[in-house]
């Protein structure tokens, strides 16, 4: 059960509320904060702080700083005015309704944040797609311009060559293998006719224009691409066939390696004879007492097993079970027995107290605190009949607090125990030790230096209650 914290300080201005809260040496990693327009919650186990604010605040403009040993809030007021109180005084039902409204507000805030993130992500994706489309359009335009430029250069190339050949006085022959020029010259070295062959196959260029030659080249490139793709397909199919052959060969080898399954054995019947338990040594007068003690223990265990087999699952059975398990040192079994007993009757404080003792022996300190607190709640009203049980609960919870390094809470429980038993010298010594540890300790690690007094009380109270 969490412990509600009420020691906090706050002051205000017309615009903000400044709140300071002590964390009781809790690590900042274990602090959980929930804030809405009218609700503030800080949980740092085993403590909790709740504030049902009198007026509304702006959550987006409010801040929280976790410092060493404390947390400071700066809450922005929604309406600039003076607050008479920080939180409202509500009943239990009204507080539950406020908590439910706060949970709904937190869920709505998370949904709005998620929706905002989703919209931003979609907007970024749309922007990226638009930019990619623009880049693709630019590259496509540049590519088309480059193709047109190459076509124009290719078409203008033979005209320039013809103009150069007209100015040449002597006949010349182009030795380019892709383009061959043949000329017929007269006796006075004047050019009569020129013939250009672009594809180098020996035919006259009169049958081929420049555009037809370009289409011819493109056709050859397409044919080469088709042949390459067909070659790749044939290669991949051959590789696939080889892999299938290897797989089939491996399967055949594995089948050969599998040994034949032996036949099923025939049914049979095995006869077993049980003999009575006898000692392996001859009877002697010197060992008769030990043998008798062993026989009595065996009979007790047999009766205990018979009781378990009869399923006598009542409160007395679990109580005796818990006592025997705690006496044998099986503390986890004692915890389980008390838990089963509480399922049958959750209103018995002794089961919580006994489970707190077992948890203390197992060093489950937080469970010890919660069980002891529940037992003290059930042990109301306080009377002389339940004073011993309340004494043990205070000692166990105080010991758990001291082990956790919470000396002020542990000292309060031990002082309550000392009020119930003022004549106990051990309790007085424990109170003095805790006070000295509070004076000399500087960090949480000092609480483990000297805890013999608390351990002694823990053992005494555990054995006394169980």
Protein Blocks (a to p, Z undefined) as FASTA:
>chain_A
ZZddfbdcddddfkbccddddehhpafklpccdddfkbccddddfbdcddddfbdcdfkl
pccdddehiacdddddfbdcddfbfbdcddfklmmmmmmmmmmmmmmmmmmmmmmmmmmm
mmmmmmmmmmmmmmmmmmmmmmmmmmmmmmmmmmmmmmmmmmmmmmpmbdcddfbfkbcc
dddddfkopafbdcddfkonopafklpcfklmmmmmmmmmmmmmmmmmmmmmmmmmmmmm
mmmmmmmmmmmmmmmmpccdddddddddddddddddddfbdcdfklmmmmmmmmmmmmmm
mmmmmmmmnopacfklmmmmmmmmmmnopaklmmmmmmmmmmmmmmbfklmmmmmmmmmm
nopaklmmmmmmmmmmmmcccdfklmmmmmmmmmmmmmmmmmnopaklmmmmmmmmmmmm
mmbmklmmmmmmmmmmmmmpcbfklmmmpmmlmmmmmmmmmmmmZZ
